[in-house]
Amino acid sequence: MPEAPGLLADPPLLHLLRPKWLTARARARASGNGGFWRYLVLGGVGVLFWAFVFGVLFRLLRYFRDVQEIGALLAGKLLGLILVSFFAILLLSNVITALSSFFLAKDLDILVGGPVDWLRLYGAKLLETAIASSWMVALMSVPMFAAYGWVYEGGWAFIPFAMALFVPFIVIPSVVGSAVTLILVNVFPARRTRDILSVVAVLTAGGVVVLFRLLRPEKLARPEGFRSLVDFIAVLRTPTSPFMPSEWFQRGVMGYLGDNPDWLAVYLLWTTAAAAVVLGALLHRALYTSGFSRAQESAQRWVRSGTGTALVRKALAPLGVLRRELILKEIRLFFRDTTQWSQLILLAVLVVVYVFNIKFLPLRGEGITFFLVNIVPFLNLVLAGFVLASIAARFIFPAVSLEGRTLWLLRSSPMRMRDLLWAKFWVGTTPVLVLALMIVGVTDYLLQVSQFMVAVSIFSITGLTFGICGLAIGCGTIFPQFETENAAQIPTSFGGLVFMMASVVLIGGVVILEARPVYGYLSAQAFHQAPSPGEMALGFFAAGLLCIAATVLPVREALRRLEKVEL
């Protein structure tokens, strides 16, 4: 029977990836959502990030290089820790991404039902998974390897050598992650598997962060903390993870830079990657058909109204029926999506690590003055502000975009858009404000600061919380992503970048405006003088005014855009 025109039997691997490439190219060329200026801003921010990472590592590695005997060991240990973190990120990312690319992608109905060889399908989807999961790690590794190559004079040949090691390093977690997802899909429905993987990934990431912090790697920069120099060198010589690809990668890079290439490490990387691909392909051949069939089953979902819902209804009764139901809708949507509420686990872990770092700040002992003890809590507001901005970017910024195509129903109702927008604002701001006050209260207690700094911290973090949440709602409405299917991708859009830049400006402005009155008060206390009330009132009033403007103006602009949006 002759083949139909345009039908390619058993198409090659690159042909299977061509639709994805054409789609990505079309999106990149689209000029309706930012055009030239979007890529100019993204490129500028990327270059600045690369320059910052390169500068920090360059100074640190140059210091290590000048330390006799142990400098190379310190540089190798640092590289090993970074690569272990990269490997954990790649593994978790591939487990999540493989579920979408292998089982939930929209093109699978055509590919699975068409004349496509199973091995080529596996190779195409594995390559798609690897690229989607590894591009961010690849970009972060560029300034890192540039700094190592520059400091240790690796030359131009170091670039292809590092790339040759990086390829198997990203292939191994891609194969392992795809295999884990394949096994889970054969046990659970694909959509239930997505919920399970989200929780497991967050728990694993939280465990890795806590374990890494409890190890306190900063001790490596303080040899006096060890009993003897021999113990310190023994710790440096001990492999970070001897049976993991990250250790082979580290040995290969440091061996090349030390003019003593470790070809065994290169051999282990490539042979392990090749063996993993073969075993992954065999597993795919045995289990993919049944797994794809199970993926078409939908996970059971239901909504229950329990005691908690009744209590919330009673607490919100004074707001009226409309506002009460809008707030309840936002709460239900948040806890109904596993990828949303599971992030609270990782958030709790990051807050614990943050407080842990504050606890171990060396603010007691010789050379620690009254001025330094009180300035550190003030600068702590900057870090707390960045934490709040990251939380708002993940949970508040996507609030309007998550309405998706159902926004037309809300627009068609007699409800005012003002009520919808402010409901989203308060549902997001209230828990963030409680968290912010808890962070500031605990850190101020651990630092044992004065009552004045406690008052400044509470005033500043409250204003910053309202301002950051207002910016999040405003930027999220001005730069919506209604077509996205994954809430985690919304904060990484152009609008998310604009929001983070605006948050940094707000935090910097508040700190600058409050710096003079805080410095004046601490100086007056140190020299037993009376502080200037006018200077203090002016500085704190200007900071409060800036926070109010950052809260109200973006929400007003968002309301204007929301009322004019075409559905």
C-alpha positions, -999 to 999 in steps of 0.1 A, spaced: 0 0 0 16 33 -10 24 58 17 2 89 20 18 121 7 38 139 35 37 108 58 72 99 69 74 63 82 97 57 111 109 94 112 144 102 126 149 116 161 155 152 150 123 151 130 103 143 161 119 173 179 112 197 150 77 208 162 91 217 196 118 237 180 94 255 157 71 263 186 100 277 207 113 298 177 78 312 170 74 322 207 108 339 207 100 359 176 66 370 188 67 407 194 33 411 211 45 406 247 76 427 250 96 423 218 131 438 217 130 454 251 121 422 268 151 404 255 173 434 261 163 435 298 166 397 302 200 398 285 212 426 306 201 410 339 217 377 327 250 393 320 250 411 354 242 378 371 271 361 353 294 389 361 284 388 398 289 350 401 322 352 381 335 380 403 327 363 436 342 329 425 372 346 408 382 364 440 376 333 462 396 310 438 424 335 435 427 335 473 427 297 474 454 296 447 477 317 468 474 294 498 502 269 496 496 231 498 458 233 505 446 259 480 439 234 453 421 211 478 399 240 489 390 248 453 382 211 446 361 208 477 341 239 467 336 226 432 325 192 446 298 209 468 285 230 439 283 199 416 265 179 443 239 206 445 236 208 407 232 170 405 204 170 431 186 199 413 189 181 380 176 148 394 145 165 410 138 186 380 140 156 356 117 136 377 90 163 375 97 172 338 97 136 326 61 132 337 49 160 313 72 151 284 67 114 284 30 111 296 11 143 295 24 162 265 -2 171 238 18 156 209 20 121 225 -14 110 210 1 114 175 36 101 183 24 70 201 -3 62 175 20 69 145 47 49 128 74 59 152 100 35 165 99 31 203 137 38 206 135 70 186 105 81 207 125 74 239 155 93 226 134 123 215 115 126 248 147 120 268 165 148 250 135 171 254 134 163 291 172 169 295 171 202 278 140 215 297 155 204 330 191 214 325 192 247 308 192 268 340 220 247 355 239 250 323 236 288 323 247 289 360 277 267 353 291 291 326 305 317 350 316 290 374 338 271 349 350 304 334 363 314 369 380 281 374 396 281 339 408 317 343 423 314 378 440 281 372 450 290 336 432 262 318 435 278 284 410 276 255 412 238 255 395 238 289 362 249 273 356 217 251 370 195 279 345 209 305 317 206 279 327 170 273 323 163 310 291 183 314 272 163 287 272 129 306 268 148 338 233 160 327 224 127 308 227 105 339 200 124 361 178 127 330 178 89 325 174 82 362 146 108 366 127 94 335 130 59 348 117 68 383 87 86 367 81 56 344 79 32 374 56 56 394 32 60 365 28 23 362 18 22 399 -3 54 401 -24 74 375 -2 101 359 -22 130 374 -20 115 409 17 108 402 22 145 395 9 153 430 30 126 446 61 138 428 55 174 437 54 165 474 83 141 473 105 166 453 98 193 478 105 171 508 137 159 492 148 194 483 141 205 518 160 176 533 190 184 511 190 220 521 188 212 558 215 186 556 238 209 536 233 236 562 238 213 592 272 203 578 282 240 581 306 241 551 319 275 563 340 256 587 363 247 558 374 284 558 383 283 595 411 257 601 413 268 637 381 250 643 398 216 638 420 199 663 450 199 641 461 207 606 463 170 597 425 167 605 418 197 583 437 184 553 421 149 558 387 165 555 397 183 524 411 152 508 380 131 516 358 128 485 325 147 488 305 118 472 329 91 458 302 71 440 284 100 424 289 116 390 296 149 406 327 135 422 340 122 389 332 156 373 351 174 400 381 151 397 382 154 360 381 193 361 406 197 389 429 171 374 429 189 340 436 223 357 464 207 377 481 194 346 474 158 357 442 147 338 422 120 356 411 99 326 395 74 349 370 100 360 362 108 324 358 71 315 335 66 345 313 95 335 308 85 299 304 47 305 279 53 333 259 77 311 260 51 282 249 23 305 222 44 320 208 52 285 208 15 275 191 4 307 166 33 306 157 24 270 151 -13 280 129 -2 308 110 22 285 104 -7 260 90 -29 288 68 -4 307 60 26 286 30 12 268 12 2 300 23 34 317 10 56 288 -23 37 290 -26 44 327 -17 80 321 -50 85 303 -68 77 335 -78 108 355 -71 110 392 -101 112 414 -107 146 428 -134 159 453 -140 188 475 -150 185 511 -164 211 534 -153 204 570 -151 221 603 -123 244 591 -144 258 563 -173 265 587 -150 283 611 -135 304 582 -170 312 570 -180 325 605 -148 345 608 -153 362 574 -191 368 579 -186 406 586 -171 411 552 -203 402 534 -213 373 512 -193 383 481 -160 391 497 -163 360 519 -169 337 490 -141 353 470 -116 347 498 -128 311 503 -124 306 465 -88 317 467 -81 294 497 -97 264 480 -78 269 448 -45 272 467 -49 239 486 -65 221 457 -33 224 437 -6 201 451 22 220 433 11 252 452 6 241 488 35 216 488 58 247 483 50 256 519 72 227 530 102 241 512 93 275 524 94 263 560 127 247 554 142 279 540 129 299 569 145 274 594 178 276 575 176 314 575 170 315 613 198 289 617 223 312 599 213 342 621 218 321 652 254 313 643 265 349 634 296 357 654 283 388 672 298 381 706 334 384 717 363 407 711 360 435 685 322 434 685 309 469 693 275 482 703 272 498 668 279 465 650 254 445 671 226 469 663 235 475 626 234 438 617 196 435 626 189 465 604 208 450 575 189 418 583 158 436 569 174 434 535 176 397 536 142 393 551 128 415 523 144 393 496 128 363 513 94 380 512 99 390 476 106 354 466 75 342 485 54 368 468 68 359 434 58 323 439 24 326 456 10 361 449 24 371 415 6 342 397 -28 348 414 -45 366 385 -28 344 358 -41 313 374 -77 323 367 -69 315 331 -98 313 307 -123 313 336 -117 350 340 -143 357 313 -169 342 337 -158 366 365 -159 395 340 -194 386 329 -208 385 364 -221 416 382 -191 414 405 -167 443 405 -131 436 395 -120 457 425 -134 431 449 -116 402 431 -83 420 430 -84 431 467 -95 396 477 -64 381 461 -43 408 477 -55 402 512 -55 364 509 -18 366 499 -7 394 521 -21 382 554 0 350 558 31 367 543 27 394 570 24 369 598 55 351 585 74 383 582 67 394 617 76 359 630 110 360 611 118 395 624 107 386 660 127 354 662 159 369 646 157 400 668 153 377 699 184 356 688 204 387 682 193 404 715 189 438 699 176 470 716 140 480 718 145 507 693 158 483 667 129 459 674 104 488 667 123 497 635 123 461 623 86 457 629 77 490 612 100 483 582 90 447 576 53 456 578 57 483 553 79 462 530 54 433 532 25 455 520 46 471 493 60 439 480 26 422 479 11 452 461 39 451 435 33 413 431 -4 417 424 2 447 402 29 432 380 11 398 379 -19 416 364 0 439 341 20 410 327 -5 380 328 2 345 317 -33 332 311 -23 303 288 3 287 311 -6 253 325 21 253 352 20 278 380 58 273 387 66 288 352 47 321 358 73 337 382 101 331 356 84 352 330 93 387 319 67 401 344 83 381 372 116 397 364 101 431 364 85 424 398 118 412 413 136 443 400 109 465 414 111 447 448 148 452 449 143 489 443 117 491 470 139 473 496 169 495 487 148 527 489 134 518 524 169 509 537 184 541 523 157 563 537 159 547 572 197 544 572 203 581 583 179 582 612 190 547 625 227 557 623 219 590 640 201 573 669 228 546 674 255 573 673 236 593 699 233 562 721 269 553 717 281 589 727 253 595 752 237 623 733 201 631 724 189 619 689 174 644 664 136 638 664 131 658 632 156 637 613 141 605 625 105 615 617 115 626 582 133 594 574 107 570 587 78 591 572 95 590 537 100 552 540 64 547 550 52 569 522 73 548 497 57 516 510 22 530 507 29 541 472 43 507 463 11 491 477 -16 513 462 -3 525 429 4 490 414 -30 477 425 -48 507 409 -29 502 376 -37 465 378 -74 472 383 -73 495 352 -56 469 331 -79 441 343 -110 460 334 -97 466 299 -83 431 292 -99 414 262 -110 378 267 
